[in-house]
């Protein structure tokens, strides 16, 4: 009889422990908020990647203009170079590789995962996406700056006195 009571008490205690393992409303809300942020960042990065061909074309056009000016104004062009275009092109390639790698490495939100693990995965993905977003923004800025610089060179050499 005593063993039966102990068994019933242990079973009741175990069922209370298992029932108490669910996530709280705040935990669920935090996970969903993080997941929404990750989703928005992911879409932003994907949109940015879709603009990379146009950015590469902008660099190519600036390089082509530089080459044409170099043929036409060889003496004056000795003061100018293409280092900024080359650096911006390398930044674009690096950003694209890293963005694609990060997107492939994203983990789908698992609602059934323990709260700590779900938050850790979502936080890691959010941090990675924020980092690459900043890198993409710096790359776009470098490309625009280099293209504008070469446009100024062109304008200064081709303007008529």
C-alpha positions as CSV (number, residue, x, y, z in Angstrom):
1,X,0.0,0.0,0.0
2,X,2.8,2.4,0.9
3,X,4.6,1.6,-2.4
4,X,1.3,2.4,-4.3
5,X,1.0,5.8,-2.6
6,X,4.7,6.6,-3.3
7,X,4.2,5.6,-6.9
8,X,1.0,7.7,-7.3
9,X,2.8,10.7,-5.6
10,X,5.8,10.3,-8.0
11,X,3.5,10.0,-11.0
12,X,1.6,13.2,-10.0
13,X,4.8,15.1,-9.4
14,X,6.2,13.9,-12.7
15,X,3.0,15.0,-14.5
16,X,3.2,18.4,-12.9
17,X,6.8,18.8,-14.0
18,X,6.0,17.8,-17.6
19,X,2.9,20.1,-17.7
20,X,5.0,23.0,-16.4
21,X,7.5,22.7,-19.2
22,X,5.4,24.7,-21.7
23,X,6.5,28.2,-22.8
24,X,5.0,31.3,-21.2
25,X,3.1,33.9,-23.2
26,X,6.1,36.3,-22.8
27,X,8.5,33.6,-24.2
28,X,6.3,32.9,-27.1
29,X,5.9,36.6,-27.8
30,X,9.7,37.1,-27.6
31,X,10.3,34.3,-30.0
32,X,7.7,35.5,-32.5
33,X,9.0,39.1,-32.4
34,X,12.6,37.8,-33.0
35,X,11.3,35.6,-35.8
36,X,9.5,38.5,-37.4
37,X,12.7,40.6,-37.2
38,X,14.8,37.9,-38.8
39,X,12.2,37.5,-41.6
40,X,12.3,41.2,-42.4
41,X,16.1,41.3,-42.3
42,X,16.2,38.2,-44.5
43,X,13.9,39.8,-47.1
44,X,16.0,43.0,-47.0
45,X,19.2,41.0,-47.7
46,X,17.6,39.1,-50.5
47,X,16.4,42.4,-52.1
48,X,19.9,43.8,-51.8
49,X,21.4,40.7,-53.4
50,X,19.0,41.1,-56.3
51,X,20.4,44.6,-56.9
52,X,24.0,43.4,-57.1
53,X,24.0,42.9,-60.9
54,X,23.0,46.6,-61.4
55,X,25.8,47.6,-59.0
56,X,28.3,45.5,-60.9
57,X,27.1,47.1,-64.1
58,X,27.6,50.6,-62.6
59,X,31.2,49.7,-61.7
60,X,31.8,48.2,-65.2
61,X,30.4,51.4,-66.8
62,X,32.7,53.6,-64.7
63,X,35.7,51.4,-65.6
64,X,34.8,51.6,-69.3
65,X,34.6,55.4,-69.0
66,X,38.0,55.5,-67.3
67,X,39.5,53.4,-70.1
68,X,38.0,55.6,-72.8
69,X,39.3,58.7,-71.0
70,X,42.7,57.1,-70.7
71,X,42.9,56.6,-74.4
72,X,41.7,60.1,-75.2
73,X,43.5,62.0,-72.4
74,X,46.5,59.8,-71.7
75,X,48.7,62.5,-70.3
76,X,46.0,63.9,-67.9
77,X,44.9,60.5,-66.8
78,X,48.2,59.7,-65.3
79,X,47.0,61.4,-62.1
80,X,44.0,59.1,-61.8
81,X,43.6,55.4,-61.2
82,X,41.0,52.7,-60.7
83,X,41.9,51.6,-57.2
84,X,38.6,52.8,-55.9
85,X,36.7,50.8,-58.6
86,X,38.7,47.7,-57.9
87,X,38.2,48.0,-54.2
88,X,34.4,48.5,-54.6
89,X,34.3,45.5,-56.9
90,X,36.1,43.3,-54.4
91,X,33.7,44.6,-51.7
92,X,30.7,43.6,-53.9
93,X,32.1,40.1,-54.5
94,X,32.8,39.6,-50.8
95,X,29.4,40.9,-49.7
96,X,27.6,38.7,-52.2
97,X,29.5,35.5,-51.1
98,X,28.9,36.3,-47.4
99,X,25.3,37.2,-47.9
100,X,24.6,34.0,-49.8
101,X,26.4,32.0,-47.2
102,X,24.4,33.6,-44.4
103,X,21.1,33.0,-46.2
104,X,22.0,29.4,-46.7
105,X,22.9,29.0,-43.0
106,X,19.7,30.4,-41.6
107,X,17.7,28.0,-39.4
108,X,14.0,27.8,-39.7
109,X,12.2,28.9,-36.6
110,X,11.2,25.8,-34.6
111,X,8.2,26.7,-32.4
112,X,8.6,23.4,-30.5
113,X,12.2,24.0,-29.6
114,X,13.0,24.9,-26.0
115,X,12.8,28.7,-25.5
116,X,16.5,29.2,-24.7
117,X,17.5,27.3,-27.9
118,X,14.9,29.0,-30.1
119,X,16.0,32.5,-28.9
120,X,19.7,31.6,-29.3
121,X,19.2,30.5,-32.9
122,X,17.0,33.5,-33.8
123,X,19.4,35.9,-32.1
124,X,22.4,34.4,-34.0
125,X,20.5,34.7,-37.3
126,X,19.4,38.2,-36.5
127,X,23.0,39.2,-35.7
128,X,24.4,37.7,-38.9
129,X,21.8,39.4,-41.0
130,X,22.4,42.7,-39.4
131,X,26.1,42.4,-39.9
132,X,25.8,41.6,-43.6
133,X,23.2,44.4,-44.0
134,X,25.8,46.8,-42.7
135,X,28.4,45.3,-45.0
136,X,26.1,45.6,-48.0
137,X,25.3,49.3,-47.1
138,X,29.1,50.0,-46.9
139,X,29.6,48.3,-50.3
140,X,26.8,50.3,-52.0
141,X,28.2,53.5,-50.5
142,X,31.7,52.6,-51.8
143,X,30.4,51.8,-55.3
144,X,28.4,55.0,-55.5
145,X,31.3,57.1,-54.2
146,X,33.7,55.5,-56.8
147,X,31.3,55.9,-59.7
148,X,30.7,59.6,-58.7
149,X,34.4,60.1,-58.4
150,X,34.9,58.9,-62.0
151,X,32.0,60.9,-63.2
152,X,33.7,64.0,-61.8
153,X,37.0,63.0,-63.5
154,X,35.1,62.7,-66.8
155,X,33.4,66.0,-66.3
156,X,36.6,67.8,-65.5
157,X,38.4,66.4,-68.5
158,X,35.6,66.8,-71.0
159,X,34.2,70.2,-70.1
160,X,35.0,72.9,-72.6
161,X,36.8,76.0,-71.4
